[in-house]
């Protein structure tokens, strides 16, 4: 059985590119359908990439900070890591964020459809949806399908060989580690493991480190979140990039450009107050600003329908090849 619906815009893929585009289009008055093949929104970044990795890196940072207290006369014993509890905490953070996306989609009347989409005509897609096909007619389409991990050919079937998704499942903690691929996840893992004292770890990359990383993957620091734990993680990212250059003497490509989130209706203002409360709590600057201040910061914006904005001055992006060079300095070695 095939059903048919219509939308001004369809977005295929619900990662940071997809859901951001869908929400913005809905704010501008378009009818939007967001298509995602997995049960939860957020794509690789929120579910099995940026957020879970940063969650775990936050715990590593806490361990590191306790070690620094030794100079102040406070000493702790070696940490005991309960993988089951750590895994559950990581999953809780991910669930909070993905659940928040569903709430935001509902508020904006963005229709979410789970299934695998393929184009069946120039202005039509068919979605494999539960036990039936769903046909969607559209005026415009955005493809934000993201990426998947690529395994090297001819590898044996060995549980010690895993992609980044399986590594983040925290099945165990190996004493020795080989990382194949110098993308943003590979070099971030290398950097933080070497910071924690691992010496028996090697990264292999055939070309340039983090080549092809987007600003989002390289920066890892969108501050506009409704989760306290995620805000702490992102705040840590901001501080990390600012401190890397001091630690290594090498440029990290850090650009503290700041951001403006525009409120077009009262509901947006209420949400901004909520997010600002979280950011204030973790020590990340944020302020609600008037239309006049918006134009001071960005004179070319059209703000006729804007009520106010949330300004986050510490949001940043990094050029490609940022923390990877520093990670090489701090324990990795090119092969």
C-alpha positions as CSV (number, residue, x, y, z in Angstrom):
1,X,0.0,0.0,0.0
2,X,1.3,3.5,-0.9
3,X,0.2,6.8,0.7
4,X,1.0,10.2,-0.7
5,X,1.6,13.5,1.1
6,X,2.9,16.9,0.0
7,X,5.4,19.4,1.5
8,X,7.1,22.6,0.4
9,X,10.5,21.2,1.5
10,X,11.8,17.7,2.4
11,X,15.1,17.2,4.2
12,X,16.7,13.8,4.0
13,X,18.9,13.3,7.1
14,X,18.5,14.7,10.6
15,X,22.0,15.4,11.5
16,X,23.2,18.9,12.4
17,X,22.9,20.0,8.8
18,X,19.5,18.4,8.2
19,X,17.7,19.4,11.4
20,X,19.1,23.0,11.3
21,X,17.9,23.4,7.8
22,X,14.5,21.9,8.6
23,X,13.9,24.1,11.6
24,X,15.0,27.3,9.9
25,X,12.7,26.6,6.9
26,X,9.8,26.0,9.2
27,X,10.5,29.2,11.0
28,X,10.3,30.9,7.6
29,X,6.8,29.5,7.0
30,X,7.5,26.5,4.8
31,X,5.8,23.1,5.4
32,X,8.7,20.8,6.1
33,X,9.1,17.0,6.3
34,X,12.3,15.6,7.9
35,X,13.2,12.1,6.8
36,X,15.5,10.0,9.0
37,X,16.2,6.3,8.5
38,X,17.1,5.7,12.2
39,X,14.7,5.8,15.2
40,X,16.4,8.9,16.7
41,X,17.1,12.3,15.3
42,X,20.6,13.8,15.4
43,X,22.5,11.8,12.9
44,X,26.1,10.6,13.4
45,X,27.0,13.7,15.4
46,X,24.5,13.4,18.2
47,X,24.1,9.6,18.4
48,X,27.5,8.0,17.6
49,X,30.0,10.8,16.9
50,X,30.6,14.3,18.3
51,X,28.3,14.2,21.4
52,X,29.1,10.7,22.8
53,X,32.9,11.3,22.1
54,X,32.8,14.7,23.8
55,X,30.9,13.2,26.7
56,X,33.6,10.7,27.3
57,X,36.3,13.3,26.8
58,X,34.7,15.4,29.5
59,X,35.3,12.5,32.0
60,X,38.9,12.3,30.8
61,X,39.3,16.0,31.5
62,X,37.9,15.6,35.0
63,X,40.5,12.8,35.7
64,X,43.2,15.1,34.4
65,X,42.1,18.0,36.6
66,X,42.2,15.8,39.7
67,X,45.8,15.0,38.9
68,X,46.7,18.7,38.9
69,X,45.5,19.1,42.4
70,X,48.5,17.2,43.6
71,X,50.5,20.4,43.5
72,X,47.9,21.9,45.9
73,X,48.5,19.0,48.4
74,X,45.4,17.0,47.4
75,X,46.0,13.6,46.0
76,X,43.5,11.0,44.7
77,X,44.1,7.3,44.0
78,X,44.0,5.8,40.5
79,X,40.5,6.2,39.1
80,X,38.2,3.1,39.0
81,X,36.2,3.1,35.8
82,X,32.9,1.3,35.8
83,X,32.2,0.8,32.1
84,X,28.6,-0.1,32.5
85,X,27.8,3.1,34.5
86,X,29.9,5.2,32.1
87,X,28.2,3.8,29.1
88,X,24.8,4.5,30.7
89,X,25.7,8.1,31.5
90,X,26.9,8.6,27.9
91,X,23.6,7.2,26.6
92,X,21.6,9.4,28.9
93,X,23.3,12.6,27.5
94,X,22.6,11.4,23.9
95,X,19.0,10.7,24.7
96,X,18.4,14.1,26.3
97,X,19.7,15.8,23.2
98,X,17.9,13.7,20.6
99,X,14.7,14.0,22.6
100,X,15.1,17.7,22.7
101,X,15.3,17.7,18.9
102,X,12.0,15.9,18.6
103,X,10.4,18.5,20.9
104,X,11.8,21.3,18.8
105,X,10.5,19.7,15.6
106,X,7.1,19.3,17.1
107,X,7.0,23.0,18.2
108,X,7.9,24.0,14.7
109,X,5.3,21.6,13.2
110,X,8.1,19.8,11.3
111,X,6.8,16.3,10.3
112,X,9.2,13.6,11.1
113,X,9.1,10.4,9.0
114,X,11.4,7.4,9.8
115,X,12.4,5.4,6.8
116,X,14.8,5.1,3.8
117,X,14.1,7.6,1.1
118,X,14.9,7.4,-2.6
119,X,13.9,9.7,-5.5
120,X,11.2,8.3,-7.6
121,X,10.6,11.5,-9.7
122,X,12.1,15.0,-10.1
123,X,9.8,16.3,-7.3
124,X,8.9,13.1,-5.5
125,X,10.5,10.7,-3.1
126,X,9.4,7.3,-1.9
127,X,10.1,6.4,1.7
128,X,10.3,2.8,2.9
129,X,8.2,3.4,6.0
130,X,7.3,0.5,8.4
131,X,5.3,-2.0,6.3
132,X,4.3,0.4,3.5
133,X,5.8,2.8,1.0
134,X,5.1,6.5,1.5
135,X,5.2,8.9,-1.5
136,X,6.1,12.5,-0.8
137,X,5.7,15.3,-3.3
138,X,7.8,18.3,-2.7
139,X,8.8,21.7,-4.2
140,X,12.4,21.7,-2.8
141,X,14.7,19.1,-1.3
142,X,17.8,19.2,0.8
143,X,20.0,16.1,1.0
144,X,21.9,16.0,4.3
145,X,22.5,12.2,4.5
146,X,25.9,12.5,6.2
147,X,28.6,9.8,6.1
148,X,29.3,6.3,7.3
149,X,32.5,4.7,8.5
150,X,34.5,2.9,5.8
151,X,36.4,-0.2,6.8
152,X,39.6,-1.1,5.1
153,X,39.3,-4.0,2.6
154,X,40.4,-7.6,3.4
155,X,40.4,-7.2,7.1
156,X,39.7,-10.4,9.1
157,X,36.6,-10.8,11.2
158,X,38.2,-9.9,14.5
159,X,36.4,-8.3,17.5
160,X,39.5,-6.2,18.1
161,X,38.9,-4.4,14.8
162,X,36.1,-1.8,15.2
163,X,34.9,1.4,13.7
164,X,34.3,4.6,15.7
165,X,30.7,3.7,16.5
166,X,31.6,0.4,18.1
167,X,34.6,2.0,19.9
168,X,32.2,4.4,21.6
169,X,30.1,1.5,22.9
170,X,32.9,1.0,25.5
171,X,33.0,-2.7,25.3
172,X,36.5,-2.7,27.0
173,X,39.6,-0.6,27.5
174,X,42.5,-2.0,25.5
175,X,46.1,-1.5,26.7
176,X,47.4,-0.9,23.2
177,X,45.6,0.8,20.4
178,X,46.1,1.4,16.6
179,X,43.9,4.2,15.1
180,X,43.5,4.0,11.3
181,X,42.3,7.3,9.8
182,X,43.2,10.8,10.8
183,X,39.8,12.3,10.7
184,X,38.4,14.6,13.4
185,X,37.4,11.6,15.6
186,X,40.7,9.8,15.1
187,X,42.9,12.7,16.1
188,X,40.6,13.8,18.9
189,X,40.8,10.3,20.4
190,X,44.6,10.3,19.9
191,X,45.0,13.7,21.6
192,X,43.0,12.9,24.7
193,X,44.3,9.4,25.2
194,X,47.9,10.7,25.1
195,X,46.9,13.5,27.5
196,X,45.8,10.8,29.9
197,X,49.2,9.1,29.7
198,X,48.7,6.4,27.0
199,X,52.1,5.9,25.3
200,X,51.3,2.6,23.4
201,X,49.1,4.2,20.8
202,X,49.6,4.9,17.1
203,X,47.6,6.8,14.5
204,X,48.0,6.0,10.7
205,X,46.8,8.4,8.1
206,X,47.7,8.1,4.4
207,X,47.2,11.8,3.6
208,X,46.6,15.1,5.5
209,X,45.1,14.9,9.0
210,X,41.4,15.9,9.2
211,X,41.3,16.6,5.5
212,X,37.6,17.2,4.6
213,X,36.4,17.9,8.1
214,X,33.6,20.4,8.1
215,X,33.6,23.4,10.4
216,X,31.1,21.7,12.6
217,X,33.1,18.6,13.0
218,X,36.3,20.5,13.5
219,X,34.9,23.0,15.8
220,X,32.7,20.8,17.9
221,X,31.3,23.7,19.8
222,X,27.7,24.7,19.0
223,X,26.5,26.3,22.3
224,X,22.8,26.5,21.5
225,X,21.7,23.4,23.5
226,X,19.0,22.6,26.0
227,X,21.1,20.1,28.0
228,X,23.3,21.0,31.0
229,X,25.7,18.1,30.4
230,X,26.0,18.9,26.7
231,X,26.6,22.6,27.5
232,X,29.4,21.6,29.8
233,X,31.0,19.5,27.1
234,X,30.7,22.3,24.5
235,X,32.1,24.8,27.0
236,X,35.1,22.5,27.5
237,X,35.6,22.4,23.7
238,X,35.8,26.2,23.6
239,X,38.4,26.3,26.3
240,X,40.3,23.4,24.8
241,X,40.9,25.1,21.5
242,X,42.0,28.3,23.2
243,X,44.5,26.5,25.3
244,X,46.0,24.1,22.7
245,X,48.1,26.8,21.1
246,X,49.5,27.8,24.5
247,X,50.4,24.1,25.2
248,X,52.0,23.3,21.9
249,X,53.2,26.6,20.4
250,X,51.3,25.8,17.2
251,X,48.2,27.5,15.8
252,X,45.0,25.7,16.2
253,X,43.0,27.7,13.7
254,X,40.7,29.0,16.5
255,X,38.3,31.7,15.5
256,X,36.1,33.1,18.2
257,X,33.4,34.6,15.9
258,X,30.4,34.4,18.2
259,X,26.9,33.7,17.1
260,X,23.4,35.3,16.9
261,X,20.2,33.3,17.2
262,X,17.2,35.4,16.0
263,X,13.8,35.3,17.8
264,X,10.9,35.6,15.4
265,X,8.1,34.8,17.9
266,X,7.5,34.8,21.7
267,X,8.2,31.1,21.9
268,X,11.7,31.7,20.7
269,X,12.3,34.2,23.4
270,X,11.1,31.8,26.1
271,X,13.5,29.2,24.7
272,X,16.4,31.6,24.6
273,X,15.8,32.4,28.3
274,X,16.0,28.7,29.1
275,X,19.2,28.1,27.1
276,X,20.8,31.3,28.6
277,X,20.1,29.9,32.1
278,X,22.0,26.7,31.2
279,X,24.9,28.6,29.6
280,X,25.1,30.9,32.7
281,X,25.3,27.9,34.9
282,X,28.3,26.4,33.1
283,X,30.1,29.7,32.8
284,X,29.6,30.4,29.1
285,X,28.6,34.0,28.3
286,X,25.2,34.6,26.6
287,X,22.9,37.6,26.5
288,X,19.6,38.6,25.0
289,X,20.1,41.7,22.9
290,X,17.9,44.2,21.2
291,X,17.4,44.8,17.5
292,X,19.7,47.9,17.7
293,X,22.5,45.7,19.2
294,X,21.9,43.1,16.5
295,X,22.6,45.7,13.8
296,X,25.7,46.9,15.7
297,X,27.1,43.3,15.5
298,X,25.8,42.5,12.0
299,X,24.8,45.6,10.0
300,X,23.7,43.6,7.0
301,X,21.0,41.5,8.6
302,X,17.4,42.1,7.7
303,X,15.6,42.3,11.0
304,X,12.1,43.6,10.2
305,X,10.4,40.5,11.7
306,X,13.0,39.9,14.4
307,X,12.1,40.5,18.1
308,X,15.5,40.1,19.7
309,X,18.5,37.7,19.6
310,X,20.5,35.5,21.8
311,X,24.2,36.4,21.5
312,X,26.8,33.8,22.4
313,X,30.1,35.6,22.0
314,X,32.3,32.6,22.7
315,X,31.0,30.3,20.0
316,X,33.8,29.4,17.6
317,X,34.9,27.5,14.6
318,X,38.3,26.1,13.7
319,X,40.2,25.8,10.4
320,X,40.9,22.3,9.2
321,X,43.9,20.5,10.8
322,X,43.4,22.1,14.2
323,X,43.8,19.8,17.3
324,X,45.5,17.1,15.2
325,X,48.8,18.9,15.0
326,X,48.7,19.6,18.7
327,X,47.9,15.9,19.4
328,X,51.0,14.9,17.4
329,X,53.0,17.3,19.6
330,X,51.6,15.8,22.7
331,X,52.1,12.2,22.2
332,X,51.3,11.0,18.7
333,X,53.8,10.5,16.0
334,X,53.3,10.5,12.2
335,X,53.9,7.1,10.6
